[in-house]
Amino acid sequence: MKITDEQYEKIRKLMPTQHGNVKIDNRTVINALLYICENGCKWRRLPSEFGNWHVIYKRYERLVKNGIISNLFKELAQQGILEITGEEVLCLDSTTIKVHPNAHGALKKMVNNPSENQ
């Protein structure tokens, strides 16, 4: 999903004013953030069409610290530009789901089985 110029005009007031030698405009930063949210990719895997990933990340970091990101996504949802249905988090790792050693193909010990000696 990408935000068009017309859609950006509706939310322009929420973004900070850019000063100085800025190579990546606010609309491109928003589009890059939407790309990462939609595809779940790492920052380093951000396509080059958005510019340097590190610059986008630093801008995102500043926007989060200033509370702009949450207001931005609320406004995108209110304007009908972005549909947010709810938050869902799913996390799986080895500390959450324990697996018995036999479940992943470990060989059984056949030596010194006390029940066989009787």
Secondary structure, DSSP 8 states (H G I E B T S, - for coil): ----HHHHHHHGGGS----SS-SS-HHHHHHHHHHHHHH---GGGS-GGG--HHHHHHHHHHHHHTTHHHHHHHHHHHTTSS-----------TTTS---GGGGT-----TT-GGGG-
